[in-house]
Amino acid sequence: MPLFCLHCLDNETDGAERRAATRATHLEWVASLGAACRMAGPLLSEDGKMVGSVFLIVAESASAARAINAEDPYTKAGVFGEVRINETRWAIGEGKPA
């Protein structure tokens, strides 16, 4: 099944505040994805502040990956100002699927 990278940047107006208010619900949602979520974590600025999120998601298609993103509490709360979803292949690194 295809692997997709979701590169999500917070909106610059109030993304940080929306992120903080929605964080617990977002983390529960990510955990509920189970094996479909191969990796997830925050994107950090040079000074260590959260400025976005990155995910590696297994999905049947790009439209399925977009549907998964649409269910993210961060997406619903307007945390992200920009989301890019690209199919990718895991070529090298620990955790590579067999």
N, CA, C and O of each residue as an XYZ file, in Angstrom:
392
protein
N       0.854     -1.183      0.000
C       0.000      0.000      0.000
C       0.892      1.235      0.000
O       1.933      1.237      0.656
N       0.510      2.278     -0.715
C       1.334      3.480     -0.817
C       1.561      4.180      0.524
O       0.763      4.075      1.456
N       2.666      4.886      0.577
C       3.054      5.664      1.748
C       3.023      7.139      1.355
O       3.514      7.510      0.289
N       2.450      7.974      2.210
C       2.320      9.399      1.935
C       2.954     10.219      3.041
O       2.834      9.907      4.226
N       3.634     11.280      2.618
C       4.195     12.243      3.554
C       3.253     13.439      3.603
O       2.928     14.030      2.573
N       2.821     13.785      4.800
C       2.001     14.973      5.008
C       2.886     16.003      5.695
O       3.320     15.790      6.827
N       3.155     17.105      5.027
C       3.993     18.180      5.540
C       3.057     19.349      5.809
O       2.551     19.979      4.880
N       2.831     19.632      7.082
C       1.796     20.585      7.489
C       2.431     21.744      8.246
O       3.048     21.534      9.291
N       2.289     22.950      7.741
C       2.832     24.134      8.396
C       1.716     24.915      9.061
O       0.662     25.145      8.466
N       1.956     25.322     10.309
C       0.951     26.076     11.048
C       0.671     27.420     10.385
O       1.545     28.012      9.751
N      -0.564     27.890     10.543
C      -0.873     29.224     10.040
C      -0.122     30.223     10.919
O       0.011     30.019     12.126
N       0.356     31.279     10.324
C       1.228     32.218     11.026
C       0.477     33.210     11.895
O       1.094     33.942     12.670
N      -0.842     33.248     11.779
C      -1.628     34.196     12.557
C      -1.865     33.701     13.981
O      -1.501     34.370     14.948
N      -2.478     32.526     14.100
C      -2.793     31.998     15.433
C      -2.644     30.479     15.508
O      -3.274     29.823     16.338
N      -1.804     29.932     14.635
C      -1.591     28.489     14.612
C      -1.086     27.939     15.933
O      -1.529     26.881     16.380
N      -0.156     28.657     16.562
C       0.414     28.174     17.833
C      -0.662     28.076     18.909
O      -0.697     27.104     19.664
N      -1.528     29.061     18.984
C      -2.600     29.047     19.989
C      -3.597     27.925     19.697
O      -4.033     27.219     20.606
N      -3.949     27.771     18.427
C      -4.889     26.703     18.052
C      -4.261     25.333     18.311
O      -4.945     24.415     18.764
N      -2.970     25.189     18.027
C      -2.249     23.939     18.272
C      -2.301     23.589     19.758
O      -2.626     22.458     20.120
N      -1.986     24.551     20.612
C      -1.978     24.306     22.058
C      -3.363     23.889     22.553
O      -3.483     22.993     23.389
N      -4.395     24.530     22.042
C      -5.761     24.237     22.489
C      -6.257     22.877     22.027
O      -7.162     22.311     22.641
N      -5.683     22.342     20.956
C      -6.183     21.117     20.326
C      -5.230     19.935     20.500
O      -5.551     18.825     20.076
N      -4.081     20.149     21.106
C      -3.016     19.147     21.154
C      -3.462     17.798     21.704
O      -3.178     16.770     21.088
N      -4.148     17.767     22.836
C      -4.541     16.486     23.446
C      -5.448     15.688     22.510
O      -5.263     14.482     22.348
N      -6.413     16.346     21.903
C      -7.329     15.671     20.979
C      -6.585     15.183     19.744
O      -6.845     14.085     19.251
N      -5.669     15.988     19.250
C      -4.859     15.606     18.093
C      -4.041     14.353     18.403
O      -4.014     13.423     17.598
N      -3.380     14.315     19.549
C      -2.553     13.161     19.904
C      -3.385     11.887     20.042
O      -2.939     10.810     19.647
N      -4.579     12.002     20.595
C      -5.492     10.843     20.672
C      -5.860     10.363     19.275
O      -5.884      9.161     19.011
N      -6.144     11.299     18.390
C      -6.513     10.947     17.019
C      -5.363     10.236     16.323
O      -5.576      9.210     15.677
N      -4.143     10.765     16.442
C      -2.988     10.132     15.801
C      -2.828      8.707     16.322
O      -2.605      7.786     15.535
N      -2.937      8.514     17.626
C      -2.818      7.172     18.206
C      -3.884      6.237     17.647
O      -3.637      5.042     17.485
N      -5.063      6.770     17.353
C      -6.160      5.932     16.845
C      -5.902      5.434     15.426
O      -6.570      4.503     14.976
N      -4.946      6.034     14.710
C      -4.629      5.590     13.359
C      -3.912      4.245     13.350
O      -3.884      3.565     12.324
N      -3.337      3.859     14.473
C      -2.661      2.567     14.571
C      -1.541      2.442     13.560
O      -0.764      3.374     13.355
N      -1.465      1.265     12.921
C      -0.373      0.960     11.985
C      -0.395      1.822     10.724
O       0.604      1.874     10.007
N      -1.500      2.494     10.438
C      -1.555      3.373      9.262
C      -0.613      4.564      9.414
O      -0.162      5.131      8.419
N      -0.318      4.939     10.640
C       0.608      6.029     10.895
C       1.981      5.435     11.178
O       2.213      4.876     12.249
N       2.886      5.559     10.216
C       4.229      4.989     10.361
C       5.134      5.895     11.165
O       6.074      5.423     11.805
N       4.860      7.213     11.141
C       5.662      8.185     11.872
C       4.868      9.482     11.954
O       4.165      9.849     11.013
N       4.982     10.168     13.076
C       4.359     11.479     13.212
C       5.149     12.280     14.238
O       5.700     11.721     15.186
N       5.198     13.584     14.042
C       5.868     14.438     15.007
C       5.797     15.890     14.593
O       5.411     16.214     13.470
N       6.178     16.768     15.522
C       6.134     18.195     15.219
C       7.313     18.630     14.356
O       8.391     18.038     14.405
N       7.089     19.662     13.577
C       8.162     20.377     12.894
C       8.556     21.527     13.809
O       7.692     22.203     14.368
N       9.857     21.750     13.963
C      10.336     22.737     14.923
C      11.087     23.871     14.234
O      11.772     23.665     13.232
N      10.944     25.064     14.789
C      11.725     26.207     14.329
C      13.142     26.073     14.891
O      13.416     25.191     15.705
N      14.022     26.942     14.456
C      15.402     26.903     14.934
C      15.497     27.089     16.445
O      16.445     26.618     17.074
N      14.516     27.775     17.026
C      14.547     27.984     18.476
C      13.690     26.960     19.228
O      13.404     27.139     20.412
N      13.277     25.882     18.537
C      12.598     24.766     19.189
C      11.095     24.883     19.349
O      10.484     24.047     20.014
N      10.488     25.890     18.763
C       9.031     26.043     18.849
C       8.358     25.208     17.771
O       8.871     25.088     16.658
N       7.198     24.626     18.107
C       6.440     23.847     17.132
C       5.847     24.784     16.078
O       5.176     25.763     16.406
N       6.110     24.466     14.807
C       5.625     25.297     13.705
C       4.855     24.488     12.663
O       4.438     25.023     11.635
N       4.672     23.211     12.932
C       3.969     22.360     11.989
C       4.030     20.918     12.428
O       4.456     20.610     13.541
N       3.603     20.034     11.545
C       3.590     18.598     11.809
C       3.997     17.853     10.554
O       3.791     18.333      9.440
N       4.578     16.675     10.740
C       4.907     15.795      9.626
C       4.393     14.403      9.962
O       4.479     13.953     11.104
N       3.860     13.731      8.954
C       3.330     12.370      9.115
C       3.792     11.511      7.954
O       3.936     12.000      6.833
N       4.022     10.258      8.212
C       4.134      9.237      7.172
C       2.937      8.332      7.377
O       2.825      7.655      8.400
N       2.045      8.323      6.405
C       0.757      7.625      6.509
C       0.631      6.606      5.382
O       0.903      6.917      4.223
N       0.225      5.412      5.721
C      -0.109      4.395      4.728
C      -1.578      4.600      4.359
O      -2.453      4.615      5.225
N      -1.832      4.758      3.059
C      -3.202      4.959      2.584
C      -3.331      4.367      1.189
O      -2.334      4.183      0.491
N      -4.544      4.074      0.791
C      -4.791      3.450     -0.505
C      -4.508      4.375     -1.678
O      -4.183      3.914     -2.772
N      -4.633      5.694     -1.452
C      -4.481      6.658     -2.538
C      -4.231      8.035     -1.950
O      -4.347      8.245     -0.743
N      -3.885      8.971     -2.830
C      -3.713     10.356     -2.383
C      -5.018     10.909     -1.831
O      -5.011     11.647     -0.846
N      -6.127     10.562     -2.451
C      -7.412     11.059     -1.944
C      -7.719     10.471     -0.566
O      -8.314     11.142      0.277
N      -7.318      9.235     -0.339
C      -7.507      8.636      0.989
C      -6.618      9.330      2.019
O      -7.039      9.541      3.156
N      -5.391      9.687      1.632
C      -4.496     10.418      2.537
C      -5.078     11.796      2.858
O      -5.000     12.256      3.997
N      -5.661     12.454      1.851
C      -6.303     13.750      2.092
C      -7.496     13.599      3.033
O      -7.734     14.463      3.876
N      -8.241     12.511      2.894
C      -9.384     12.272      3.777
C      -8.918     12.045      5.218
O      -9.560     12.506      6.162
N      -7.811     11.340      5.381
C      -7.250     11.146      6.724
C      -6.858     12.500      7.301
O      -7.175     12.798      8.452
N      -6.174     13.318      6.516
C      -5.775     14.643      6.987
C      -6.990     15.486      7.372
O      -6.935     16.240      8.343
N      -8.070     15.367      6.630
C      -9.274     16.154      6.906
C      -9.873     15.823      8.267
O     -10.580     16.646      8.849
N      -9.596     14.620      8.782
C     -10.124     14.201     10.078
C      -9.237     14.624     11.251
O      -9.647     14.515     12.406
N      -8.032     15.104     10.964
C      -7.118     15.534     12.017
C      -7.731     16.709     12.784
O      -8.143     17.694     12.172
N      -7.796     16.617     14.113
C      -8.318     17.744     14.886
C      -7.570     19.058     14.627
O      -8.168     20.130     14.715
N      -6.273     18.988     14.310
C      -5.546     20.209     13.956
C      -6.095     20.809     12.672
O      -6.249     22.026     12.573
N      -6.392     19.972     11.692
C      -6.960     20.461     10.438
C      -8.321     21.094     10.703
O      -8.605     22.195     10.230
N      -9.154     20.398     11.456
C     -10.498     20.902     11.760
C     -10.463     22.209     12.541
O     -11.349     23.049     12.388
N      -9.435     22.383     13.386
C      -9.324     23.592     14.216
C      -8.631     24.746     13.500
O      -8.504     25.833     14.064
N      -8.179     24.525     12.256
C      -7.531     25.592     11.512
C      -6.095     25.867     11.941
O      -5.590     26.974     11.752
N      -5.432     24.855     12.522
C      -4.037     25.031     12.925
C      -3.142     25.255     11.716
O      -2.269     26.123     11.738
N      -3.354     24.486     10.677
C      -2.452     24.512      9.529
C      -2.801     25.612      8.533
O      -3.967     25.843      8.214
N      -1.760     26.282      8.053
C      -1.920     27.269      6.996
C      -1.610     26.677      5.634
O      -2.099     27.150      4.608
N      -0.782     25.622      5.639
C      -0.407     24.957      4.392
C      -0.194     23.477      4.668
O       0.458     23.110      5.646
N      -0.741     22.628      3.807
C      -0.560     21.182      3.896
C      -0.159     20.665      2.522
O      -0.840     20.912      1.526
N       0.941     19.955      2.486
C       1.369     19.289      1.251
C       1.341     17.793      1.495
O       1.847     17.308      2.507
N       0.747     17.065      0.563
C       0.655     15.613      0.662
C       1.283     15.024     -0.593
O       0.838     15.280     -1.712
N       2.328     14.228     -0.380
C       3.040     13.610     -1.504
C       3.239     12.134     -1.227
O       3.541     11.735     -0.102
N       3.065     11.325     -2.263
C       3.427      9.919     -2.131
C       4.945      9.838     -2.022
O       5.664     10.613     -2.652
N       5.422      8.897     -1.221
C       6.855      8.714     -1.033
C       7.171      7.229     -0.966
O       6.273      6.390     -0.890
N       8.444      6.922     -0.996
C       8.896      5.543     -0.825
C       9.971      5.532      0.238
O      10.856      6.388      0.240
N       9.901      4.581      1.131
C      10.873      4.449      2.211
C      12.051      3.675      1.649
O      11.968      2.457      1.487
N      13.140      4.355      1.352
C      14.289      3.713      0.721
C      15.330      3.255      1.746
O      15.875      2.156      1.635
N      15.602      4.099      2.739
C      16.669      3.821      3.693
C      16.209      4.257      5.083
O      15.472      5.233      5.227
N      16.648      3.531      6.091
C      16.428      3.976      7.460
C      15.714      2.946      8.304
O      14.971      2.098      7.810
N      15.967      3.052      9.593
C      15.345      2.158     10.558
C      13.828      2.285     10.475
O      13.295      3.381     10.307
N      13.154      1.172     10.591
C      11.693      1.172     10.523
C      11.137      0.943      9.143
O       9.921      0.904      8.958
N      12.035      0.787      8.146
C      11.586      0.552      6.778
C      10.738     -0.714      6.720
O      11.157     -1.765      7.206
N       9.545     -0.621      6.126
C       8.698     -1.817      5.986
C       9.386     -2.886      5.160
O      10.160     -2.587      4.250
N       9.098     -4.129      5.487
C       9.707     -5.259      4.739
C       9.168     -5.325      3.332
O       9.560     -6.201      2.562
